[in-house]
Amino acid sequence: MKISNSASSANKFTKLLKFISYSVYIILQCTWGIVQTLAGFVYFLISVRYPHEFYHGAILTRRKGIGGVSLGLFIFANDNNRNNFSDKTAAHEFGHTIQSLLLGPLYMIFIVPESMLWCGLPFFQKLRKDNNISYYSFYTEAWANKLAKKFLHEEVTE
Ligand SMILES: [Zn+2]
């Protein structure tokens, strides 16, 4: 009886800690990270017909036509029937949401433009392909993976 009581209070304590950490995460994304959270909210409205889920405090939308995008509170990851790749992408994108917490509005200056150019410019695509350079070697991506591993203890795409 005593053992199950203490197990149940430990469980309650874990749930309370989770509730507090998610609340802090959401409040920070909606204040310090408000610039990218607002941009994410607009993209969320555009993507409203796709499935959404709660993901470690963030709102994850699985949609077609993208690899992964992270804007404050909102994560958008490819659909792919929730295979291993898309789960690893979601974890990687969660790392970007931690960058948003750390950098606040600077996220839109030091992460978004650089990672968009690194991802989308044909020059960088060719550079990566010709020299066999990992997409995740660029500082915005390597840092996101490091944060994802630290906070989620999950595998990420590398
Ligand atoms: Zn990334």
Backbone and ligand atoms as CSV (ligand in chain L), in Angstrom:
chain,resi,resn,atom,element,x,y,z
A,1,MET,N,N,0.823,-1.204,0.000
A,1,MET,CA,C,0.000,0.000,0.000
A,1,MET,C,C,0.862,1.261,0.000
A,2,LYS,N,N,1.857,1.229,0.894
A,2,LYS,CA,C,2.734,2.394,1.014
A,2,LYS,C,C,3.528,2.624,-0.279
A,3,ILE,N,N,3.999,1.490,-0.869
A,3,ILE,CA,C,4.802,1.578,-2.094
A,3,ILE,C,C,3.976,2.194,-3.228
A,4,SER,N,N,2.758,1.701,-3.376
A,4,SER,CA,C,1.942,2.238,-4.476
A,4,SER,C,C,1.601,3.710,-4.240
A,5,ASN,N,N,1.448,4.081,-2.967
A,5,ASN,CA,C,1.196,5.503,-2.667
A,5,ASN,C,C,2.364,6.380,-3.078
A,6,SER,N,N,3.594,5.919,-2.739
A,6,SER,CA,C,4.751,6.755,-3.069
A,6,SER,C,C,4.985,6.765,-4.577
A,7,ALA,N,N,4.685,5.623,-5.241
A,7,ALA,CA,C,4.820,5.592,-6.700
A,7,ALA,C,C,3.843,6.572,-7.319
A,8,SER,N,N,2.637,6.606,-6.747
A,8,SER,CA,C,1.628,7.501,-7.302
A,8,SER,C,C,1.984,8.969,-7.037
A,9,SER,N,N,2.590,9.273,-5.877
A,9,SER,CA,C,2.990,10.680,-5.668
A,9,SER,C,C,4.182,11.064,-6.534
A,10,ALA,N,N,5.081,10.073,-6.798
A,10,ALA,CA,C,6.201,10.358,-7.711
A,10,ALA,C,C,5.654,10.658,-9.102
A,11,ASN,N,N,4.645,9.895,-9.490
A,11,ASN,CA,C,4.001,10.093,-10.786
A,11,ASN,C,C,3.348,11.471,-10.869
A,12,LYS,N,N,2.674,11.834,-9.771
A,12,LYS,CA,C,2.031,13.156,-9.722
A,12,LYS,C,C,3.073,14.264,-9.806
A,13,PHE,N,N,4.190,14.043,-9.105
A,13,PHE,CA,C,5.268,15.030,-9.108
A,13,PHE,C,C,5.854,15.192,-10.517
A,14,THR,N,N,6.061,14.053,-11.212
A,14,THR,CA,C,6.571,14.096,-12.593
A,14,THR,C,C,5.608,14.859,-13.486
A,15,LYS,N,N,4.307,14.581,-13.301
A,15,LYS,CA,C,3.293,15.277,-14.112
A,15,LYS,C,C,3.296,16.769,-13.826
A,16,LEU,N,N,3.464,17.125,-12.564
A,16,LEU,CA,C,3.500,18.538,-12.179
A,16,LEU,C,C,4.710,19.226,-12.812
A,17,LEU,N,N,5.864,18.543,-12.750
A,17,LEU,CA,C,7.091,19.109,-13.350
A,17,LEU,C,C,6.909,19.326,-14.846
A,18,LYS,N,N,6.276,18.350,-15.498
A,18,LYS,CA,C,6.019,18.436,-16.937
A,18,LYS,C,C,5.097,19.622,-17.225
A,19,PHE,N,N,4.056,19.757,-16.422
A,19,PHE,CA,C,3.097,20.851,-16.598
A,19,PHE,C,C,3.808,22.200,-16.455
A,20,ILE,N,N,4.668,22.313,-15.424
A,20,ILE,CA,C,5.392,23.573,-15.194
A,20,ILE,C,C,6.348,23.850,-16.353
A,21,SER,N,N,7.113,22.831,-16.783
A,21,SER,CA,C,8.091,23.082,-17.848
A,21,SER,C,C,7.396,23.416,-19.172
A,22,TYR,N,N,6.278,22.751,-19.467
A,22,TYR,CA,C,5.525,23.078,-20.689
A,22,TYR,C,C,4.960,24.499,-20.601
A,23,SER,N,N,4.468,24.870,-19.413
A,23,SER,CA,C,3.893,26.216,-19.242
A,23,SER,C,C,4.960,27.282,-19.453
A,24,VAL,N,N,6.137,27.072,-18.850
A,24,VAL,CA,C,7.241,28.036,-19.011
A,24,VAL,C,C,7.627,28.123,-20.486
A,25,TYR,N,N,7.719,26.958,-21.140
A,25,TYR,CA,C,8.075,26.889,-22.563
A,25,TYR,C,C,7.078,27.699,-23.409
A,26,ILE,N,N,5.784,27.487,-23.162
A,26,ILE,CA,C,4.740,28.171,-23.956
A,26,ILE,C,C,4.757,29.680,-23.681
A,27,ILE,N,N,4.875,30.045,-22.400
A,27,ILE,CA,C,4.889,31.482,-22.043
A,27,ILE,C,C,6.083,32.179,-22.698
A,28,LEU,N,N,7.254,31.534,-22.653
A,28,LEU,CA,C,8.450,32.147,-23.266
A,28,LEU,C,C,8.309,32.260,-24.783
A,29,GLN,N,N,7.742,31.225,-25.418
A,29,GLN,CA,C,7.560,31.292,-26.885
A,29,GLN,C,C,6.579,32.404,-27.259
A,30,CYS,N,N,5.626,32.693,-26.353
A,30,CYS,CA,C,4.609,33.714,-26.650
A,30,CYS,C,C,5.011,35.109,-26.162
A,31,THR,N,N,6.183,35.242,-25.581
A,31,THR,CA,C,6.653,36.568,-25.147
A,31,THR,C,C,7.999,36.871,-25.812
A,32,TRP,N,N,9.057,36.310,-25.273
A,32,TRP,CA,C,10.419,36.488,-25.790
A,32,TRP,C,C,10.531,35.994,-27.248
A,33,GLY,N,N,9.785,34.938,-27.570
A,33,GLY,CA,C,9.842,34.370,-28.932
A,33,GLY,C,C,8.652,34.767,-29.792
A,34,ILE,N,N,7.958,35.854,-29.407
A,34,ILE,CA,C,6.672,36.190,-30.044
A,34,ILE,C,C,6.797,36.468,-31.549
A,35,VAL,N,N,7.923,37.016,-32.003
A,35,VAL,CA,C,8.059,37.362,-33.427
A,35,VAL,C,C,7.887,36.102,-34.284
A,36,GLN,N,N,8.676,35.052,-33.946
A,36,GLN,CA,C,8.575,33.826,-34.750
A,36,GLN,C,C,7.311,33.042,-34.424
A,37,THR,N,N,6.805,33.159,-33.174
A,37,THR,CA,C,5.565,32.455,-32.832
A,37,THR,C,C,4.400,33.026,-33.653
A,38,LEU,N,N,4.373,34.345,-33.847
A,38,LEU,CA,C,3.317,34.952,-34.672
A,38,LEU,C,C,3.430,34.489,-36.124
A,39,ALA,N,N,4.656,34.464,-36.643
A,39,ALA,CA,C,4.867,33.964,-38.012
A,39,ALA,C,C,4.418,32.503,-38.100
A,40,GLY,N,N,4.745,31.722,-37.064
A,40,GLY,CA,C,4.338,30.320,-37.010
A,40,GLY,C,C,2.827,30.177,-36.946
A,41,PHE,N,N,2.188,31.076,-36.221
A,41,PHE,CA,C,0.728,31.023,-36.098
A,41,PHE,C,C,0.056,31.260,-37.461
A,42,VAL,N,N,0.609,32.197,-38.235
A,42,VAL,CA,C,0.072,32.451,-39.579
A,42,VAL,C,C,0.211,31.185,-40.441
A,43,TYR,N,N,1.379,30.555,-40.363
A,43,TYR,CA,C,1.605,29.330,-41.149
A,43,TYR,C,C,0.717,28.192,-40.628
A,44,PHE,N,N,0.469,28.200,-39.310
A,44,PHE,CA,C,-0.433,27.218,-38.701
A,44,PHE,C,C,-1.851,27.367,-39.284
A,45,LEU,N,N,-2.294,28.626,-39.423
A,45,LEU,CA,C,-3.635,28.870,-39.975
A,45,LEU,C,C,-3.711,28.395,-41.428
A,46,ILE,N,N,-2.617,28.639,-42.174
A,46,ILE,CA,C,-2.567,28.176,-43.564
A,46,ILE,C,C,-2.610,26.640,-43.617
A,47,SER,N,N,-2.043,26.009,-42.586
A,47,SER,CA,C,-1.913,24.545,-42.564
A,47,SER,C,C,-2.973,23.886,-41.687
A,48,VAL,N,N,-4.057,24.595,-41.433
A,48,VAL,CA,C,-5.019,24.142,-40.409
A,48,VAL,C,C,-5.677,22.800,-40.769
A,49,ARG,N,N,-5.737,22.459,-42.062
A,49,ARG,CA,C,-6.400,21.210,-42.448
A,49,ARG,C,C,-5.537,19.962,-42.211
A,50,TYR,N,N,-4.265,20.165,-41.879
A,50,TYR,CA,C,-3.376,19.022,-41.625
A,50,TYR,C,C,-3.482,18.599,-40.159
A,51,PRO,N,N,-3.063,17.366,-39.847
A,51,PRO,CA,C,-3.155,16.929,-38.439
A,51,PRO,C,C,-2.144,17.654,-37.535
A,52,HIS,N,N,-2.593,17.951,-36.335
A,52,HIS,CA,C,-1.747,18.645,-35.355
A,52,HIS,C,C,-1.641,17.790,-34.097
A,53,GLU,N,N,-0.541,17.958,-33.403
A,53,GLU,CA,C,-0.421,17.277,-32.110
A,53,GLU,C,C,0.453,18.120,-31.175
A,54,PHE,N,N,0.326,17.817,-29.894
A,54,PHE,CA,C,1.134,18.477,-28.894
A,54,PHE,C,C,2.471,17.743,-28.852
A,55,TYR,N,N,3.574,18.464,-28.934
A,55,TYR,CA,C,4.880,17.808,-29.002
A,55,TYR,C,C,5.840,18.483,-28.027
A,56,HIS,N,N,5.971,17.912,-26.836
A,56,HIS,CA,C,6.880,18.435,-25.790
A,56,HIS,C,C,6.644,19.922,-25.523
A,57,GLY,N,N,5.411,20.351,-25.578
A,57,GLY,CA,C,5.080,21.762,-25.318
A,57,GLY,C,C,4.810,22.540,-26.592
A,58,ALA,N,N,5.366,22.086,-27.709
A,58,ALA,CA,C,5.153,22.777,-28.990
A,58,ALA,C,C,3.919,22.217,-29.697
A,59,ILE,N,N,3.466,22.910,-30.735
A,59,ILE,CA,C,2.361,22.419,-31.550
A,59,ILE,C,C,2.957,21.933,-32.871
A,60,LEU,N,N,2.855,20.645,-33.078
A,60,LEU,CA,C,3.464,20.019,-34.264
A,60,LEU,C,C,2.404,19.748,-35.315
A,61,THR,N,N,2.629,20.257,-36.508
A,61,THR,CA,C,1.739,20.002,-37.644
A,61,THR,C,C,2.488,19.134,-38.645
A,62,ARG,N,N,1.879,18.017,-39.003
A,62,ARG,CA,C,2.477,17.140,-40.023
A,62,ARG,C,C,1.855,17.508,-41.352
A,63,ARG,N,N,2.651,18.064,-42.249
A,63,ARG,CA,C,2.077,18.465,-43.530
A,63,ARG,C,C,2.976,18.092,-44.708
A,64,LYS,N,N,2.360,18.076,-45.855
A,64,LYS,CA,C,3.095,17.728,-47.063
A,64,LYS,C,C,3.820,18.958,-47.591
A,65,GLY,N,N,4.785,18.717,-48.457
A,65,GLY,CA,C,5.417,19.802,-49.197
A,65,GLY,C,C,6.540,20.509,-48.463
A,66,ILE,N,N,6.941,20.012,-47.302
A,66,ILE,CA,C,8.070,20.631,-46.590
A,66,ILE,C,C,8.934,19.535,-45.976
A,67,GLY,N,N,10.180,19.883,-45.662
A,67,GLY,CA,C,11.027,18.986,-44.885
A,67,GLY,C,C,10.694,19.217,-43.424
A,68,GLY,N,N,11.088,20.387,-42.953
A,68,GLY,CA,C,10.783,20.771,-41.585
A,68,GLY,C,C,10.978,22.264,-41.424
A,69,VAL,N,N,10.074,22.886,-40.671
A,69,VAL,CA,C,10.171,24.318,-40.392
A,69,VAL,C,C,9.786,24.511,-38.937
A,70,SER,N,N,10.488,25.411,-38.261
A,70,SER,CA,C,10.189,25.643,-36.863
A,70,SER,C,C,10.097,27.142,-36.611
A,71,LEU,N,N,8.932,27.590,-36.122
A,71,LEU,CA,C,8.732,29.018,-35.861
A,71,LEU,C,C,8.128,29.204,-34.475
A,72,GLY,N,N,8.982,29.433,-33.494
A,72,GLY,CA,C,8.523,29.642,-32.119
A,72,GLY,C,C,7.805,28.421,-31.582
A,73,LEU,N,N,6.559,28.615,-31.203
A,73,LEU,CA,C,5.754,27.544,-30.611
A,73,LEU,C,C,5.348,26.479,-31.632
A,74,PHE,N,N,5.503,26.789,-32.912
A,74,PHE,CA,C,4.960,25.924,-33.963
A,74,PHE,C,C,6.048,25.190,-34.744
A,75,ILE,N,N,5.835,23.891,-34.876
A,75,ILE,CA,C,6.738,23.047,-35.674
A,75,ILE,C,C,5.924,22.475,-36.831
A,76,PHE,N,N,6.527,22.480,-38.003
A,76,PHE,CA,C,5.902,21.869,-39.177
A,76,PHE,C,C,6.888,20.839,-39.696
A,77,ALA,N,N,6.456,19.584,-39.738
A,77,ALA,CA,C,7.349,18.530,-40.220
A,77,ALA,C,C,6.625,17.736,-41.292
A,78,ASN,N,N,7.425,17.112,-42.134
A,78,ASN,CA,C,6.822,16.375,-43.243
A,78,ASN,C,C,5.938,15.244,-42.730
A,79,ASP,N,N,5.013,14.864,-43.559
A,79,ASP,CA,C,4.012,13.878,-43.196
A,79,ASP,C,C,4.623,12.468,-43.223
A,80,ASN,N,N,4.843,11.965,-44.427
A,80,ASN,CA,C,5.485,10.651,-44.630
A,80,ASN,C,C,4.960,9.552,-43.705
A,81,ASN,N,N,3.695,9.593,-43.401
A,81,ASN,CA,C,3.054,8.569,-42.561
A,81,ASN,C,C,3.785,8.314,-41.245
A,82,ARG,N,N,4.305,9.377,-40.693
A,82,ARG,CA,C,4.967,9.308,-39.390
A,82,ARG,C,C,6.035,8.224,-39.341
A,83,ASN,N,N,6.808,8.131,-40.396
A,83,ASN,CA,C,7.880,7.140,-40.378
A,83,ASN,C,C,9.042,7.654,-39.525
A,84,ASN,N,N,10.066,6.843,-39.459
A,84,ASN,CA,C,11.208,7.174,-38.618
A,84,ASN,C,C,11.816,8.527,-38.993
A,85,PHE,N,N,11.905,8.785,-40.314
A,85,PHE,CA,C,12.507,10.032,-40.766
A,85,PHE,C,C,11.716,11.232,-40.250
A,86,SER,N,N,10.384,11.169,-40.348
A,86,SER,CA,C,9.616,12.351,-39.947
A,86,SER,C,C,9.652,12.563,-38.437
A,87,ASP,N,N,9.779,11.484,-37.657
A,87,ASP,CA,C,9.913,11.659,-36.206
A,87,ASP,C,C,11.257,12.278,-35.846
A,88,LYS,N,N,12.299,11.864,-36.559
A,88,LYS,CA,C,13.622,12.448,-36.330
A,88,LYS,C,C,13.627,13.909,-36.749
A,89,THR,N,N,12.885,14.216,-37.811
A,89,THR,CA,C,12.773,15.610,-38.261
A,89,THR,C,C,12.074,16.448,-37.192
A,90,ALA,N,N,10.999,15.907,-36.619
A,90,ALA,CA,C,10.276,16.631,-35.572
A,90,ALA,C,C,11.209,16.918,-34.399
A,91,ALA,N,N,12.029,15.940,-34.027
A,91,ALA,CA,C,12.966,16.127,-32.914
A,91,ALA,C,C,13.986,17.220,-33.266
A,92,HIS,N,N,14.499,17.189,-34.487
A,92,HIS,CA,C,15.447,18.213,-34.942
A,92,HIS,C,C,14.787,19.601,-34.887
A,93,GLU,N,N,13.552,19.671,-35.380
A,93,GLU,CA,C,12.840,20.953,-35.377
A,93,GLU,C,C,12.599,21.444,-33.950
A,94,PHE,N,N,12.378,20.509,-33.018
A,94,PHE,CA,C,12.212,20.912,-31.617
A,94,PHE,C,C,13.477,21.616,-31.128
A,95,GLY,N,N,14.641,21.157,-31.605
A,95,GLY,CA,C,15.909,21.826,-31.269
A,95,GLY,C,C,15.894,23.280,-31.709
A,96,HIS,N,N,15.300,23.545,-32.882
A,96,HIS,CA,C,15.181,24.934,-33.345
A,96,HIS,C,C,14.267,25.749,-32.413
A,97,THR,N,N,13.245,25.110,-31.839
A,97,THR,CA,C,12.361,25.865,-30.924
A,97,THR,C,C,13.111,26.265,-29.647
A,98,ILE,N,N,14.100,25.460,-29.255
A,98,ILE,CA,C,14.916,25.832,-28.093
A,98,ILE,C,C,15.804,27.028,-28.466
A,99,GLN,N,N,16.293,27.044,-29.715
A,99,GLN,CA,C,17.053,28.218,-30.184
A,99,GLN,C,C,16.173,29.459,-30.088
A,100,SER,N,N,14.897,29.312,-30.424
A,100,SER,CA,C,13.950,30.422,-30.328
A,100,SER,C,C,13.831,30.917,-28.886
A,101,LEU,N,N,13.816,29.973,-27.929
A,101,LEU,CA,C,13.744,30.346,-26.506
A,101,LEU,C,C,15.011,31.086,-26.076
A,102,LEU,N,N,16.142,30.619,-26.570
A,102,LEU,CA,C,17.418,31.210,-26.157
A,102,LEU,C,C,17.655,32.569,-26.805
A,103,LEU,N,N,17.287,32.689,-28.086
A,103,LEU,CA,C,17.635,33.896,-28.845
A,103,LEU,C,C,16.515,34.938,-28.911
A,104,GLY,N,N,15.278,34.522,-28.650
A,104,GLY,CA,C,14.150,35.469,-28.768
A,104,GLY,C,C,14.084,36.032,-30.178
A,105,PRO,N,N,13.915,37.369,-30.312
A,105,PRO,CA,C,13.773,37.953,-31.654
A,105,PRO,C,C,15.015,37.763,-32.530
A,106,LEU,N,N,16.162,37.510,-31.894
A,106,LEU,CA,C,17.394,37.303,-32.676
A,106,LEU,C,C,17.329,36.021,-33.507
A,107,TYR,N,N,16.408,35.129,-33.142
A,107,TYR,CA,C,16.199,33.897,-33.914
A,107,TYR,C,C,15.888,34.217,-35.374
A,108,MET,N,N,15.112,35.308,-35.564
A,108,MET,CA,C,14.718,35.706,-36.922
A,108,MET,C,C,15.885,36.354,-37.678
A,109,ILE,N,N,16.952,36.693,-36.962
A,109,ILE,CA,C,18.113,37.335,-37.601
A,109,ILE,C,C,19.260,36.333,-37.800
A,110,PHE,N,N,19.504,35.512,-36.774
A,110,PHE,CA,C,20.692,34.647,-36.820
A,110,PHE,C,C,20.411,33.185,-37.172
A,111,ILE,N,N,19.140,32.795,-37.220
A,111,ILE,CA,C,18.836,31.390,-37.540
A,111,ILE,C,C,18.020,31.264,-38.836
A,112,VAL,N,N,16.897,31.977,-38.919
A,112,VAL,CA,C,15.968,31.774,-40.044
A,112,VAL,C,C,16.597,32.090,-41.410
A,113,PRO,N,N,17.144,33.311,-41.625
A,113,PRO,CA,C,17.663,33.597,-42.980
A,113,PRO,C,C,18.807,32.660,-43.371
A,114,GLU,N,N,19.724,32.425,-42.421
A,114,GLU,CA,C,20.891,31.583,-42.717
A,114,GLU,C,C,20.468,30.158,-43.064
A,115,SER,N,N,19.530,29.603,-42.270
A,115,SER,CA,C,19.150,28.211,-42.537
A,115,SER,C,C,18.322,28.104,-43.822
A,116,MET,N,N,17.542,29.166,-44.138
A,116,MET,CA,C,16.785,29.145,-45.402
A,116,MET,C,C,17.731,29.168,-46.593
A,117,LEU,N,N,18.774,29.999,-46.507
A,117,LEU,CA,C,19.745,30.074,-47.601
A,117,LEU,C,C,20.515,28.755,-47.727
A,118,TRP,N,N,20.940,28.231,-46.578
A,118,TRP,CA,C,21.687,26.964,-46.552
A,118,TRP,C,C,20.847,25.824,-47.130
A,119,CYS,N,N,19.561,25.880,-46.868
A,119,CYS,CA,C,18.656,24.823,-47.337
A,119,CYS,C,C,18.286,25.014,-48.815
A,120,GLY,N,N,17.954,26.262,-49.182
A,120,GLY,CA,C,17.308,26.477,-50.472
A,120,GLY,C,C,18.181,26.947,-51.620
A,121,LEU,N,N,19.301,27.596,-51.329
A,121,LEU,CA,C,20.109,28.137,-52.434
A,121,LEU,C,C,20.764,27.016,-53.236
A,122,PRO,N,N,20.584,27.012,-54.560
A,122,PRO,CA,C,21.223,25.986,-55.395
A,122,PRO,C,C,22.738,25.921,-55.193
A,123,PHE,N,N,23.352,27.097,-54.921
A,123,PHE,CA,C,24.803,27.127,-54.678
A,123,PHE,C,C,25.187,26.197,-53.519
A,124,PHE,N,N,24.442,26.316,-52.405
A,124,PHE,CA,C,24.750,25.488,-51.236
A,124,PHE,C,C,24.348,24.029,-51.454
A,125,GLN,N,N,23.267,23.826,-52.204
A,125,GLN,CA,C,22.848,22.449,-52.497
A,125,GLN,C,C,23.933,21.730,-53.297
A,126,LYS,N,N,24.507,22.444,-54.280
A,126,LYS,CA,C,25.564,21.875,-55.113
A,126,LYS,C,C,26.841,21.659,-54.282
A,127,LEU,N,N,27.140,22.657,-53.442
A,127,LEU,CA,C,28.321,22.567,-52.579
A,127,LEU,C,C,28.254,21.325,-51.683
A,128,ARG,N,N,27.066,21.102,-51.103
A,128,ARG,CA,C,26.889,19.934,-50.220
A,128,ARG,C,C,27.042,18.637,-50.990
A,129,LYS,N,N,26.396,18.607,-52.165
A,129,LYS,CA,C,26.406,17.388,-52.968
A,129,LYS,C,C,27.815,17.072,-53.485
A,130,ASP,N,N,28.470,18.083,-54.052
A,130,ASP,CA,C,29.793,17.869,-54.660
A,130,ASP,C,C,30.844,17.494,-53.633
A,131,ASN,N,N,30.720,18.016,-52.432
A,131,ASN,CA,C,31.747,17.779,-51.418
A,131,ASN,C,C,31.291,16.822,-50.324
A,132,ASN,N,N,30.100,16.225,-50.554
A,132,ASN,CA,C,29.562,15.265,-49.581
A,132,ASN,C,C,29.512,15.865,-48.166
A,133,ILE,N,N,28.996,17.090,-48.092
A,133,ILE,CA,C,28.888,17.785,-46.808
A,133,ILE,C,C,27.480,17.563,-46.255
A,134,SER,N,N,27.398,17.230,-44.986
A,134,SER,CA,C,26.092,16.995,-44.370
A,134,SER,C,C,25.308,18.302,-44.228
A,135,TYR,N,N,24.003,18.214,-44.492
A,135,TYR,CA,C,23.120,19.361,-44.272
A,135,TYR,C,C,23.206,19.818,-42.815
A,136,TYR,N,N,23.440,18.854,-41.921
A,136,TYR,CA,C,23.419,19.131,-40.480
A,136,TYR,C,C,24.779,19.595,-39.944
A,137,SER,N,N,25.696,19.895,-40.862
A,137,SER,CA,C,27.002,20.391,-40.403
A,137,SER,C,C,26.989,21.912,-40.226
A,138,PHE,N,N,26.042,22.599,-40.858
A,138,PHE,CA,C,25.933,24.055,-40.743
A,138,PHE,C,C,25.537,24.432,-39.307
A,139,TYR,N,N,26.016,25.582,-38.823
A,139,TYR,CA,C,25.866,25.873,-37.388
A,139,TYR,C,C,24.416,25.884,-36.887
A,140,THR,N,N,23.486,26.390,-37.714
A,140,THR,CA,C,22.087,26.445,-37.264
A,140,THR,C,C,21.545,25.033,-37.043
A,141,GLU,N,N,21.977,24.110,-37.910
A,141,GLU,CA,C,21.458,22.736,-37.901
A,141,GLU,C,C,22.163,21.866,-36.868
A,142,ALA,N,N,23.484,22.013,-36.793
A,142,ALA,CA,C,24.255,21.234,-35.814
A,142,ALA,C,C,23.822,21.601,-34.388
A,143,TRP,N,N,23.585,22.908,-34.188
A,143,TRP,CA,C,23.161,23.386,-32.865
A,143,TRP,C,C,21.756,22.860,-32.526
A,144,ALA,N,N,20.866,22.873,-33.504
A,144,ALA,CA,C,19.498,22.360,-33.288
A,144,ALA,C,C,19.543,20.881,-32.903
A,145,ASN,N,N,20.388,20.112,-33.571
A,145,ASN,CA,C,20.510,18.690,-33.246
A,145,ASN,C,C,21.052,18.486,-31.834
A,146,LYS,N,N,22.030,19.308,-31.479
A,146,LYS,CA,C,22.634,19.205,-30.150
A,146,LYS,C,C,21.571,19.483,-29.073
A,147,LEU,N,N,20.765,20.537,-29.295
A,147,LEU,CA,C,19.721,20.901,-28.329
A,147,LEU,C,C,18.642,19.821,-28.266
A,148,ALA,N,N,18.268,19.270,-29.421
A,148,ALA,CA,C,17.238,18.225,-29.452
A,148,ALA,C,C,17.694,17.014,-28.654
A,149,LYS,N,N,18.947,16.624,-28.856
A,149,LYS,CA,C,19.481,15.465,-28.119
A,149,LYS,C,C,19.507,15.752,-26.623
A,150,LYS,N,N,19.878,16.967,-26.268
A,150,LYS,CA,C,19.995,17.338,-24.856
A,150,LYS,C,C,18.626,17.349,-24.165
A,151,PHE,N,N,17.616,17.922,-24.841
A,151,PHE,CA,C,16.327,18.095,-24.178
A,151,PHE,C,C,15.387,16.913,-24.370
A,152,LEU,N,N,15.474,16.210,-25.491
A,152,LEU,CA,C,14.537,15.128,-25.757
A,152,LEU,C,C,15.155,13.741,-25.566
A,153,HIS,N,N,16.492,13.681,-25.554
A,153,HIS,CA,C,17.211,12.401,-25.509
A,153,HIS,C,C,16.714,11.507,-26.631
A,154,GLU,N,N,16.503,12.113,-27.791
A,154,GLU,CA,C,15.990,11.346,-28.938
A,154,GLU,C,C,16.940,11.433,-30.109
A,155,GLU,N,N,16.819,10.468,-30.986
A,155,GLU,CA,C,17.614,10.462,-32.208
A,155,GLU,C,C,17.122,11.558,-33.147
A,156,VAL,N,N,18.053,12.178,-33.850
A,156,VAL,CA,C,17.699,13.215,-34.818
A,156,VAL,C,C,18.353,12.859,-36.158
A,157,THR,N,N,17.892,13.492,-37.227
A,157,THR,CA,C,18.510,13.227,-38.530
A,157,THR,C,C,19.864,13.910,-38.590
A,158,GLU,N,N,20.872,13.189,-39.059
A,158,GLU,CA,C,22.214,13.777,-39.148
A,158,GLU,C,C,22.813,13.540,-40.506
L,1,ZN,ZN,ZN,16.974,22.517,-39.169
